[in-house]
């Protein structure tokens, strides 16, 4: 099995890391490890697989994140994912939303390590690609370091070698998913301790990492880092990932080159039946902090939803930015 490099990962984000966002992320970084948004395993078993799992070959390496707790369904969905060419399947044990809890998956499964272990066992028996887990450090009052270890040990014994750990606990009632990303305090020390205590496991740190320098410094204590909202809302920070994390000093793409890449990409996707807004909604932050950023966002937000909107909308937004930069 080819070793996968998870030194820098982009977190799975619901309504965020879809195929269009991942294509742009790959244009920004050759090496970042990309994750899909969470997809319910049962939806894959019974639903439109091409719609759910289709992606561009340019996205590799890319992992599919699954939500579920039934080992049979998780194994079947993993088999489908491997057939589609995904490089990894990841089990969501971190999402705290009520809808996810109602389906008995996500963060609530931290209270059921034996269920997660059973899923890992079934999935590993079904596929040859890695099966990994993304969790929190705990849930509700079960948030001591010992609780994290009680979760990890049986899952690791089932054969999971990679744990992505969001360094906050999840509060399963009373907080929204957004609040669960912000209110529970961060405890990076527990993730670092987990790596020190389990050196044979690959431990990826997630949660609250807002800049590349801070994230890179964490590599002294863990095997990799995962950024979510920071990489989504300010995507151009990913242009520095290859040099900083991978020693790849080839020239980074300019924002304008990324925009032009997405113009070409949008042309093909619109021909395949996608609407322009499915693509441009991920591009809003491309010029964050730059002259013309407001004009860029405003034009994409107002012009892309209009009937008949095509790739020229992105080109027109780029022209507005370049005019603003020339005037600055």
N, C-alpha and C positions, 0 to 999 in steps of 0.2 A: 504493500500500500504506500503510495506517495505521501510523504510528510507534508502537512499543510502548515503554512506560516501564518500564525495568528498574532503576531506582534502588534498589529494595529487592525482593529475590527470596527465596522460600523454597525451599531446596534439595530436589531429588528425593531421597527416602530410601526404600530398599527396606523393605517392610512398614510404611511410615510415611505417605507422602503419597498415600494413596488418596483416592477420591472423598469419603469421609466426613470425613477430616481436612481436606481442601481446603474443604469446605463450611463447617466451623467457622472455618478461617483467613479465609475471605472475610467471615464475620460479624464478625470482629475488625478487618479492614482492608479498606477499599474499593479500595485502590490496589496492594497488594502483588502482585507477579507470582508466580503459583503454577506449580509443576512437578509432573507426575505422578511416581510411582515408575517406575524403568526397566522397560520392557516389551520383551521379545524381539520383534524385527521378524517373525521366522518364526511366532511365536505369533499375531500379528495376521493374517498372510497365511493361516494354516491353521486358526485357532482361533475361539473364541466372541467375536466382536468386541464385541457389546453388553456382555458381562461384563467384557471387558478395557478397553473405552474409554468406557463409559457414564459420564455425569457430570451435574451440575446446571448449568443455564445461568447460575446465580448465580456460578459459579466464575470466569468471565472477568475478566481475561485469564489464560489457563491454557495451558501448553505440555505437549506429550507428549514424554517422553524415551524414545528408542529405543536398544536394544542390538542390534548387528549389524555385520557387515563385508562382506556381499554387497550390492553396489550395486543390483542388481535388486530384491531383497527389501526393502531400505531404501526404495527409491523407491515400491514398492507399498504398504508400510506407511504411508509419508508421505501418499500419495494417500488412503488410508482415513482417516487422522487429519484431513486437511483436510476430508474429507466429513463427519466428525463435528463439525466446527466448532472444532477446536483452533486456537489463535492462533499456534503455533510448533511446530516439531519440533526436538528437540535430540538430538545424538548423544553417547552415553556413551563417553568416552575416559578415564575416571577410576577405574572400579571395579576393585579388584585381586583380587577373590575367585577362588579356583581354578575354581569352576563357570563363572564368566564367561570366564576365560581359556580354559577348555576349549572354549567356544563361539567363541573367537577374536574377542572384543570386549571393551570396557572398556579399562583402562589399558594393556594390552599393545599396543594399537594406536598408542600414542605412538611405537613403534619402526617403524610402517608409515604414515608420513604420506601416502604415495601412495595407500594403500587408503582412508584417511579422505577424501582429496581426491576420489577416484573416487566415493565415496558421496555427498559433497556435490554433485558435478556431477550425478549421476543424480537425487538428490532435488530439487534446484533446478529441474531440467528438468521434474519431475513435478508440482510444486506452486507456488502463488504466495505461500504463507506463508513467513516466514523459516526458514532452516535454520541452526542454531547448534551449537556444540560446547562440551562441558564436559570439561576435561582436568585433569591434574596439571601440575606444573612440570617433571616428568621421571620416569623410572623407573630403578630400580637405580643403576648407576654412570653412566648417561646423564642426569645431573641438573644439568649446568652451564647457565647462561643461554643459551649458544649452542645447546644441545640443544633448549631450548624454542623458540628462533627457528627452528631447522631443522624443527620440527614445524609451527609456525604458518604459515610462509611459503607452502608449497605448498597448504595448506588454505585460506588466505586467497585465494590465486591462483585457486582453484576457485570462489570466490564467497562463502565464509563471512565475514560481517562482524562476528559477535558471538562472542567467546570468553569462557567462564566458566572461570576458572582457580583450582583448589584449590592454594593456595600451599605444598603439600607434595609431595615426590616420592612415588611408590608403590614399595614393595618387593614384587616379584612372588612371592617364595617366602620362607617363614619367618615371616611376620606374618599375623595374621588381618585381615579388613577393619576391625574395631574398632581393632586396634593400628595399622593404617595411617592411621587418623584421629588418632592421638595421638603415636606415637613419632617418625616423621620430623619434623625441625624445620620450622617455618614460615619462609618467605622471602618476606614481602610485598614486599621491595625488588625482587625479580625481576618481580613482576606490575606494580608501579609502573613499572619500567624498560620493560617491554613496551609499556605504554600510551604512555610518552614516545617510544619509538622507532617506534611504529605509531599515530600520532594519528588516522588514518582508521578504525581499528578500534574497535569498542565492547568494552571490557574490563571484565568483572565479577569482583570479588574474592571468593573463597570460602576458607573454612578457618579454624577457630579463633576466629571472631568471636562473642563471647559476650554483648555488650550493644550497645544501639542507639547510644549515644554514640560508642563506638569505631568502630562500623561507619560512622556518619554522617561522622566525621572523615576516613575514607578517601576520601570523594567528592571531596576536593581533588586526589586522585591518579588515580582511576579513574572509570569512568562509572556503576558500580553496585556493590552488595554483595549477597551471598547468604548467608543464615544457615540452618543446618540444625538440629542437635540443640538449640541454645539456643531456637529458636522452637518446636520440637516439645515439649520437656520443660517449658517455661515459656511456654505459648502466649499468655498475656495480655500479654506484652511487645509483641505485635503491635498492641495497642490504641493504642500511641503512634506507630506507623509513619506514619499519614496526616498527622499534624501535623508531625512532625519531618522527614520526607523529601519530603512533597508540599505542605506549607503548607495542608493541609485541616484547619481548626480546628473543624469541627463536633464536637459532643459525642461523646466515645468511649463505646462500650457498656460497661455494667457487667458484671462477671462473672455476676451473677444474670441479666441480660438474655441473655447468651450461653447460659447453661444453659437458659433458657426457650425460646430459639430452637431449641436442640438437642432439646428435648422434642417440639416440633412437628415437627421434621425426622424424628426417630426414629419418630414415629407413621406417617408416610408410607413410610419405608424398611422398617419391619416389615411393613407391608401389601404391600410389593413383594417380600417374601421374605427380607430380610436379618435376621440375628440382632442383638440389642441389643449384644452384646459387640463387634461390628464397628464400632460407633459409639463406645461408651463407652471403649474402650481408648485412644482419642485424647484423651479428656477428663480423664485422671487429673491432669494438671498445671495445670488451670485455676485452682485456688486455691493454687498453690504460694506458700509464705511467708505465707499468710493464716490467721487463726483458723479452725479447723474443717477445715483441709486434710487432716489425717489421717482424720477421720471421713468426709469426702467420698471419698477414695481407697478406704478400707476398704469403704464401702457399695457403691460401683460394682464393686469387685473381687469381692465376695462375692455380691451380689444379681443383677448383670447376667447371669452365666452360668446361672442357674437356669432350668429349663423354664418357659415361659410368661412370662418376664420381659418387661416392657413399659416404655413411657416413664415410668410412675410411679416406676420405680427412680431415674431422674434427679431427678424431683421430690422424692422422699424424701431423696436425698442433699443436695439444695439446702436442704431444711428443716433437716437436721442442721447444715449450715454456718451458716444464719441463726440457729439457736439458739446455736451456739458464739460467733458474733459478738455476739449480744445479751448473752451472759454475760461476754464479755471486758472 
